[in-house]
Amino acid sequence: MASTFLFLCCLLIFNLSQLQGNSKSNCTEEFECGNLGVMKFPFTNSSNPECGLYKFDCQAKPYPKIEFGKHKYDALVKKSDFFLLSDPEFQKYLEKNSCKSFDKKFLFPNSPLISFQIIPNLTLYRCNHSQDIMQKKTDALFHDFEKYSECKDFNVYYHHPIKTLGNSSHKISGKLPDHCSIVQLPIPLPTPSKPYASNLFELLTSNILLEWELSKDCHHCLDKGGKCLIGREHKFHCSKGKRGKSKLRMLLAAVFGGVGLILVSSIIILSIWRRKRGRNGSTQFRRELEVESRYFGFQVPVFSYAELKEATNNFDPSNELGDGGFGTVYYGKLYDGREVAVKCLYEHNCKRMQQFINEIEILTRLRHQNLVSLYGCTSRRSRELLLVYEYIPNGTVADHLNGEGAEEGLLTWPIRMSIAVETASALAYLHASDVIHRDVKTNNILLDDNFRVKVADFGLSRLFPNDVSHISTAPQGTPGYVDPEYHECYQLTDKSDVYSFGVVLIELISSMPAVDITRHKHEINLANLAINRIQRCAFDELIDPSLGFTSDTLVKRMTISVAKLAFRCLQLEKDIRPTMDEVLDILRNIQSGKFQNEKTLETSASFNLIKSKSVNIPPFSPESDEVALLKKVKFLSPSDTNSEIWISGSTTTSTGE
């Protein structure tokens, strides 16, 4: 039996080699191309141009060159489905601030076989100079665009990505005039340490991140051993060798028994290989991390999409941990047994990419016991942007205060006091590291099984230069927590986090949500309610009685002290608010029972000045960033139906929301 099996195997191999020899051509399945490594269809080398759709000159120095039409580009890096190309001529134009930059057309022809996309790119409108009346109409059409007017024969209109929050392809309303044309030019992906440049020529780049994708028909054709071609009328055609196919059928029929045995053996080997692959994870994928990390600018483990899809059981809805404004978080388990929270960001555009990079850069450069740990992410060219965090099993502070996990007596006052201290410690560490969180809220404070704090969700965070007093940026954050001065003046400082933390402190002592539309219209925001009660010293109307406010003298003194600290954090003027370091010191003193400054605070001139101020937090205006009506809340009472409450819809999700 064994000798028969070996004979059939040898016969099969011999005939297959004969068949392959008969159909042999000059085309090889793979070829080496300089620093790009191994290449294959749809690309070919210049010595065999008939073997692919686009040819490389692999002998060119210092980089291989790829040819598209009549134009050649330096190919700097290849990784999976993208190339990082460079155009030296375009670079010279940019360095000279030359208007020839806007004559440049990056043409990567799409076809039924393959499609190309530059990521990201900037859409510009190049409009030739015209008569005064026509020029006024053109300027009116592009009234909300940036205008570059230093070119002799034309003006350039565009939307700067900073002002459009990463969306660099805003379209005009109406038909494009005949004297205008669209130009799309590459721009680099921003990072917190290297944001978008303000100058137009510095904003553009000669390095082109080009994504390519074969059509499904071509993939199907290649899988069957065919060749992808474009036939008449520019339609897809799959060429198949019928003679070779016929010989193969005869061969398979002749050695059917041997093939059956080989298949059985293959199945056994495949199952062993898959188990081994499960243990090792995506080893080959991680070997490519060096290129990915070099482009990102920092090191972080990269997971494949398939790996995380399997870890979350195909993103099973029953594994969903939370759902917020930027994405959904799923529970998962990696091959090595680690439990993880996988955040899947909505959409795949410049704005989401910036949030994606934000979290990676901040969490890889910072280490603190009260900050959530990042385990890794997917490639930014993955079909989805996924972030992988340590799994924090006990939900969020918001869950325990007034959510599904709320249970009277579970969050005792000592636990809440510890939550306040640990959260303040994490924020003080961020500020010392020149990072502003920008979305401090109870939904972003996670709790482990021992109710230890892990601050999460850094998608909106900003790296803060240490030589400036503030950053000018469009207000973002969560309704009820956003600093009113930041909202009004568009000036982000570390005191913006202090304000948000003041709201968190009030939630901890009151067990009330930050926004509740069922409350009186002037107290929908918890900050307004708290300031009113504290100014009137009506602490019994603010502090949750279940904490022991009326029965425990120590709890009463501690909660009142925390309320007064929160009051200082919630002041409209940022200069009156304490720093996070001050807040942390005061909280630690309160936790240890030190109240020596309590009377001094009550009688001090600064506290009386604060108390005398009338504080009213303005609603969000419809003109602010991403405005929306508050959703999923109870309706106003009939007496309040005439008031409109506009608030920002820019909320985020955390790993445990």
N, C-alpha and C positions, 0 to 999 in steps of 0.2 A: 504493500500500500504506500509506504513511504517513498520507494523508488519510483512508483508511478506518479506520485505527486511532484517529485523533483523533476521527472521527465517532462510533465505538462508545464511546469513553471519555466523550464529552460526553453521549451518549444514556444511558449507565449512570448518570452523576452526576445527570442531570436526573430520571430515574425514581426513583432512590434518594431524592432530596430530596422528590419528590412522595409517595413511600411514607412517608417520615418525617413529612411534614406531615400526612398522614391520620391517623397514630397519635399525634400530638403531645398531650402532657398538660402539666399545670403542673409536673410533677416534672423537675428538672434532674439530670444525672449528678453534678455537683459544686456546692458552694456555699461561699462564704467565711464564716468564723465568727471574727471578731475576731483575738485573738492566737494562736488555735489553727490558723489558716491554712485550707487547703482541706479540706473535709469531704465525705464521700459515704456512700452506703448502707453499713451499716444505720442511719445517723444522718440526721436531717433538721433543718430549722429550724422555729421555731414558726409561721411563716406557711404552711408546707406540711406539716402533721402527718401527712397520709396517705402521704407519700413515703418514710417510714422507720419503723423500730421504736422509736427513742428520739429525743426532740427536744431541741434546744438553743435556749436564748434567747440569741442571739448579740449582742443589744443590751445585755445586762446589764453593769453596771459593779461593781467593777473587772475582773471576769472573766466570761466567758460561763458560763451555768448549764446543767447537764444534768439532766433530770428522770427519776427512776426511781420509778414509782408516785406516791406523794404527797410524796416527798422530793426536794429539789433540792440539788445540790452545785456549788460553784465548780470550774470546770475550769481548772487552772493551766497544764498542759502536755499536748500530744498528740504522740506519736511512734509511728509505725508501729502496733503493736497494743496500745498501752497509753495510759491517761490518768493524770495525776497530779491527783487531785481533792482538795478540801479541804472540811471540814465545820465552819464557824465556830461553830455551836452546841456541837458536841462539844469544840472547843478551849476554850470558856469553862468547860465542866464539868471538863476536865483541869486548867486553871489554878487552879480553886478546890478541887481534890482532892475533887470532888463524887461522891457515890455514884450520882448520876444517870448517870454515865459507863457504869455496868454495866447500865443499862436500855436503852442504845443498841443498836439492831439495824441493821446495814448489810445491807440487802436488795437484791441485784442479781439479779433473777430470771433464771434459766437457762431456756431453751426449746429446742425442736427446731431453732431457727434460730441461736441464739447462746448462748455460755456466758461467764461472768465468774469471775474469781478475784482475790482480794486477795493481793498478795505484798509482804512476808510478813505473816502475822497471828499473833496470840497466842490460843490456846484457853483460855478460862476457864470454870470451873464455878461458877455462882451458885446457892447453896443457902440457902433460907429457914430462919430459925431454927426449931427444933423442940424437943420435950421432951428432957430430959437424956439419956435412954436412946438416943433416936434421934440426938441430937447426937453422942454418943460413937461410934455406928456410922458416922456421916458422917465424923467426924474420922479414924476407923480406915481408912475406905475411901480417904481422901486423905492417908494418913500420910506419904507421901514428896513431897507437894506443898507449895508455899509457900501461906500462908494470910493473907488480908487480912480482919481482923475489926472494922474501924472503922465499918462500916455498921450502921444501926439494926436493920434487919429481915432481914439476910442476911449470910452470909460468902462470900468469893470465894477459890477455890482455883486455883492455876496452877503451871506449871513455868517457872521463869525460864530464858530461852535461854542464859545464861552457864553455868548448871549442867548444861544438857542439850546443850551444844556446838552451839547454833544450832537444834536441833529444838524448836520452840515449841508443838508440837501433840501432846504425850504423851497417851495415852489411859489411862483408868482400867481396872482389871481387874475385870470384873463389870458388872452392870446399873446404869444410872444411877438413883438414887432418884427418886421422883415429885416430891419437893420441891426437886429440883435441875434446872437447865437449862444448856444450853451457850451461851456467848456468845463470838463471835469478833470481836476488835478489831484494828485495824491497828497495826503497830509499824514503825519505820524500819529500813532496812538498815544494819547496823553497818559502821564502817570502823575500821582500827587507831587512827586519831587521835580517833575518836568512837565508842567501844564502847557496848554496851548499858548503859542506866542501871539502877541498883539499885532505885530507888523505882518502884513500880508505875505511878503516874500519869505520871512522867517517861519510863517505858519505852514507854508508849502514845503515839500520835501522831494528830493530826486530818488529816494528809496521807495519802491513800489511793492506793497504787500499784495501779491496777486494770487487769488484763490481760483482753482480750476476744478471742474467736475465733468466727468464723462456722463453722457446721457444714459438713461436706463436701458435703451435699446442696444447701445454699444456694449454696455456691461454684459447684457444677456448674450449678445453675439460672441464676445470674447470667451465667456464661460463655456460656450458650445464649441470652441475651437475655430470660430470663424474670424473674418477680418472685416473691420468697420470701414465702409466706403461711403462716399457721397455720389449718388447716381444722378440721373437726369433730373432737371427741374429742382436741383439742390435738395433732393430727398435722400433719406438714410437708406443704405443698402448693406446687407450682411452677406459677404461672399463666403461660400462654403465649398470645400473640395468634395464633389460627389463620388469621384472614383476612389479616393482614399477612404471615404466613409463606407463605400461598398466593401472594400477589402477588409476593413475593420470588422464589419458585420460578419463576414465569412470566417474571419479569424476567431472572433468571439464564439461563434457557433461551434467551431471545431474543437475548441478547448473549454467548452462550457463547464465541464466538471472541475477542471483546474481552477478556473476563475471563481467558481463557487467556494472552493476551499480557501483561495486567497482572500476572498471577501470576508469569510469568517475570521481568518487570521487578522485581517485589517481592522475589523470591528473590535477585536480584543485589544490590539495595539492602540487603537484610537481611544478606547475607554481609559486605558492606563495613562496615555498622554494627557487626556483632559483632566484627570485627577491631579497629575503633576502640575499641569498648567494652573489649576485652581489654587494649588499651594503657592506657586511662585508669583501669581498675579500677572500683570502685564509687563514682563521683564523687558521685552524689546521696546515697548512704548516708552518705558522709563529711561532706556539708554539714550533716547533722543532728547532727554530733559535738558542736556547741556545747551543745545541750540535754543530751546524754548526759554530757558531761564536767562540766557544771555540777552534775548530780545526783550523779555520782561524787565530785566535789570536786577533780579533777585532770585534766590533759589527757593523752590517749593515743590514738593512731590506732585507729580501729575498722574491722574487716574484716567483710564479710558472711559468713554461713555458706556460701553458695554459692561464694564466692570461695575459701575455704579448702578446701572439698570438691574443687574443681577443682585446686587447688594440690597436694593430696595424692593425686590420682587416685582420688577417691571413698574416701579413707581406706583405700587398698589395704593389706592385711596385709603385703605384701612391703615396704612402706615403713615398717613399724613399727620404731622405734628402741629402745623400752623400754616396760615395763609395770610399774607399781607400785601402791601401795595407794590412790592418789587418782586415777590416770588413765593413759591410754596416750599415748605420744609418737610422732608420725609425721614422717617427712621430707617436705618439700614444696618447691615452687618457685613464687614469686609471678610475676605478670605482668611485673614489672620485672626479672626474672631473679635476684632474691635467693633464696639457699637458706635455708630456715627449718626450725625444729623446732616442730611444732604439738602442744601438749598439750591433750588432750581429757579434761576432768574427768569422773569418774564421777558420775552423778546430777545433779540440779539442785535443791538444797535450800539452806536457810540456812547450813549448815555449809560446803558447797562454795562458796557465794557468798562467805562470809567469807574462805576461802582464796584465792579468785579475786581479791577486792579487795585482800587482803594483798599478793600478789605484784605487782599493778599499782602500788599506792601506793609500795611500797618500791623497786621497780626504776625508777620514773619520777622519784623524788626523789634517787636515788644514782647516782653515776658513778665507776667505778673500773676500771682496766685488767684486774683479775682477777675482775670480776663479769660474769655473762652479761648481754647486752643484750636488753631487751624491745622488739620491733617493734610490738606492738599486741595487740588482743584482739577478740572478738566482743562485740556488745551483750549485756548481762546478761539480756535477754529472748529471746535467740536460743535455738533448740531445743537447742543444746549450748553449754556454757561452754568456750571455746577461747582459749588463750594462745599467742601467736606470738613465738618467740625467734630470735635469730641461731643458725644451725646450726654446731655445733662438731663437726668431722668425725672426731676421733680417739678417740671413746668416753670412758669414765670411767677414773679411777685404779683402781677396783675391777676393771674389765675387764682391765686390763694386769697387775694383781697376781695375781689368781686366777680370772679369768673366761675368756671365749672368746678374748679378745685377748692372753692371757698367753703370753709368748714369752721364754724364758730369754735374758738378755743384752740385751734391748731397753730395759728400764728400768734403766739403769746407776745407780750411786750418785750421780754428779753431777746426773742428771736428777731422782732422788728428792729430793735435797737442795733443788733449785730448786722442786720441787712443794711441799715443806714450807714454804719461805720465802714463796712467792707466796700460798699458802692462808692462812698466818698474816697476811700483809699485808692480804688481803681481809677477814678476820675482825676484825682490829684497826681497819680503816676502818669496818666495820659498828658495832662497839662505840662508836667515837668519834662515830658518827651516831645513837647511842641505839637501835640495832637489835640484837636477839638472834636469831641464825639459827634455833636450836632443832632443827636436823636436820643437823648437820655429820657427814658420813660420806663414804667414798671413792666411793660411788655418786653423790654430788652434787658431785664435783669433776671437771669436764670438762677434756679436753686437746685443744688444737688440733694442727695438723700439726707444729708445732715444740715440742710438749709444754709449751706455756704453759698456765697454769691459768685456768679460768673457773668460779667457784663459782656453783652454780645452786640452784634449788628453794627458794623463799621462802614456800611455802604455809603453813608452821607458824610463820613468824617473827613476832616481836612487837616493836612499837615500845615502847621502855622509857623511861618518864618519868625525867628526870634528878634529880628531887627525892625519889626513893624508893630503898630498898635492895634490894627484890625485888618480883616480881609473884607473887601467889598464883593458880595455875592448875592444872588437871588435867594430869598428866604426859603428854606426847606426844613422839614421836620414834621412833627405830629401835632394836630390840633390839641390845644390845652397845655402844651409844653413849650411852645415857641416863644422865645424872648421878644417882648413887644418892641424893644428898641431895635433889635435886629430886623424885625418885620418892617418897621417904619423907615429905618435909615439904611438898610441893606449892609450893615456893618457887623460882621461876625467876629466875636472875641471869645476868650475863655469864660468870660462872665455870662455868655449865652448858655453854656452848660450849667453854670451855677443857678441860673433862673430855673431851668428845667429840673434840676435836682431839688430845688425848693418845692416844686409841685410834687415830686416823689415823696418828700418828707411829709407833706400834708396828707397824701394818700396813706402813708404808713400810720399816722396818728388818727386819721378819721375813718379809714376803710371806705372812703367815697371815691368814685371814678373821677378822672381828670376832667372829663366832659360828660355832662348829663343833661340832655335836652328837656327832661321832665322837671328840672328845677326851675325856679324863677328866672326870667330872662336875663337879669343882671347877675345871676349866679350860676349860669350854665357852665362857665369856666370855674373849676374848683379854686383857682388862684384868687378870683374875685371874691368868692364866698369866704375863703380863709382870711383874706385881708380885712374884710368887713367884721368878722367875728373877733379877730385879734385886736383890731383897733378899739372895739367895744369891750375888750377883755371878757368876751362871752365864750370862754374856752369850753364850757360844758355843752355848748351848741355845736362845737367843732370836733372834739375828741370822742372817739368811739368808747362808750361806757363799758363795753365788754372787756376792755383792757384793764379795768380796775381803777378807772379815773376817780370814782367816788368812794371806793372802798380801800384803796391802798395809797397812803400819803406819798411814798417814794415814787410810785408810778405817776401820780398827779404832778409832782414837781418835775419829773423827767419829761413827761409829755408836753407840759407847758413850756419848758426850756427849749424843746425841739420845735415847738410852734413858733416861738420867738425867733429862733434861728432861721426857720423857713421864711418868716416875715421879712427878715433882712435879705434873704436870697431873692425874694419876689419883687424887689423894688424896681420901678420903671427905669430909673437912672442906673446904668451899670456901675458907675463909680462908687455908688453907695453900697453895692453888694460886696460881701466878703470874697476872698479868693477861696479856691477849693482846699488849699492848705489850711487856711483859717477855719473853714467849715469842719475839716477832719479833726483838727485839734479840739474844737468846741465839742464835737460829738463824742470824742474819746473821754473828755472830762465829764460830760453828762453820763456816759456809760459807767464810769467809775464812781459816780456819786458826788462829784465835785461841783458845787453850786456857788462858789465864792463870788462869781461875777454876776450873779442873778440880780441882786438889788441894784448894783451899779448900772447894769444894762437898763433897768426900768426907769431910773432917774436921770440917765445921761442925756445931755443936750441932743446928741445925735439921734437917740431913739425917739425922743419927743418930737424932733424935727420930722422923722420918718412917719410917726403916728399922725402928725398934723397934715401930712400931704394926702390929698384925695387921689386915690389910685383907681384907675379904670382901664382895663385891658381892652384895646381896640379889636374889633373883629377883623378877619381877613378880608381884603378887598377883592373884587372880581379881577383886578388887574394883576394880582400877585401870582407867583409861580404855581401852575397846576391847580387852579381853583376848582372846587366842586362842593356841592351841598353835602352835608354829613349824611352818610348812608347807614342803613341798618340800625336805626334808632327809633324810639317811640316818638309819636307825633306830639307837637305842642298842645297844651290845653287850649280850649276855645278862646280864652282871654288873651292868649299870647300869639294868636295866628297872624297878626299883622306885622310881626317882626321877622325879618329875614336874617338868618345867621349864616354868613358865608365864611367858610374855613378852608384851609389848604387841604387838598386831597393827597398830598405827597407824604404818605406814610410808608413805613418799612416793616419788614418782618424780621424776626430773630430766629435763632436756631431752635427755639422752644416755643414759639408762638402757637 
